[in-house]
Amino acid sequence: MSTKAEEETVPNILITGTPATGKSYLCERLAEQLKLRWLNCSELAKERNLIEEYDEEYDCPILDEDKLMDYLEPLMLQGGNIVEYHGCDFFPERWFEAVFVTTCSNTVLYDRLKERNYNDKKFQSNIECEIFGIVLEEAKNSYKSDIVYQLTNETKQEAEENLKTIKNWYKAWKRK
């Protein structure tokens, strides 16, 4: 027999993937539709000064993972979070009930990254990351295989299907 506290438990979900593969699009809608707290780690790092240093070569801040973990820990214990970040191997496995990895073709990614005006080094690095499936591999190596899901996220239709997939997972999880 489950207790009232167990019945009210809400899962933590990680949405990860190479930059420009559609993570924010999914997270924004899922947070709204499922009433989850959206934790965009890149934004949190800037807002809460969870930055180690600035990488001039890639023209971006370097996340201080320890500071981020310290900030997130009490929130993750509460449950009901959707965490967004372009990496995943440093998050504790115990934090997530599901890990969704967004992917897309290099052609689509190329166009999306061009719109972001990344410098050449950062642009090339992100394309290579997707070509070699780095984030998906990270997820598979960091979490149990039965909680890692790959989502191809190239078109509006696929994004809508991915929203349904995640919401169906959520409903199934809540029934457990």
Residue, then its C-alpha position, 0 to 999 in steps of 0.5 A: m500500500s502506498t502512502k500519501a507522500e508516495e502518491e504525490t511524488v513527481p519525477n525529475i526529468l533530464i532533457t539533454g542534447t547538442p545545442a540547437t537540437g530543440k531542448s528549450y522548445l520541449c522544456e518550456r512546453l513540458a514545464e507548462q503542460l505538466k506543471l514541472r519546474w524548468l531548470n535551464c542550467s545555462e541560464l542558472a549558471k549566468e543568473r547565479n554566477l555558477i561560472e568557473e571562468y570564461d572560455e575566450e576560444y569558444d566564446c562562452p562561460i565554463l560551468d562550475e559543476d560543483k556550484l551547480m550541483d550544490y544549488l540543484e541538490p535541494l530542488m532535485l530532492q523535492g522532485g518535479n523538475i525538468v532539467e535542461y543542459h547540453g551535457c549530462d555525465f556529471f549529474p548524479e544518476r539518482w536525480f532522474e527517472a528519465v533522460f531524454v536526448t534530443t538529436c537532429s541531422n547535421t543539415v538541420l543542426y547546421d542551419r540552427l547553429k548558423e542562426r545563433n552566430y557562434n564563432d567558427k570553433k564553437f560552431q564546428s565543435n557542436i557539429e562534431c558533437e552531433i556527428f559523433g553522438i557525444v551527448l547520447e553516448e554520455a547519457k548511455n554511459s551515465y544512466k541505466s539504459d532503461i531510462v535513456y530515450q533518444l528523440t529525433n527533433e528536426t521538425k515541428q511535427e517531430a517536436e510535437e510527437n516528442l512532447k507526446t512521447i514525454k507526456n505519455w512517459y510521465k503519465a505511465w510513471k505516475r501510474k506506477 
